[in-house]
Amino acid sequence: FRDQAELVQRCTDFEEKYSQSQTELNQVSAALDDANALSSSLHAQLDSEKVTYETVLRLIMLLDSE
């Protein structure tokens, strides 16, 4: 009977650890999603600034050539 109680306790411990691991995994996934969203946003911003920079350079070259 003691062995059965020990087995039940082990199963309970395992379920708690599994549940905790799932929670941690969800938190890591959410953090990764946030990081990916930030990365995409920064890439878009950099692309936009690059276009602006290249446009300004072209304008300067046009004005210099006159």
Secondary structure as GFF3:
##gff-version 3
##sequence-region A 1 66
A	DSSP	alpha_helix	2	65	.	.	.	ID=ss1
###
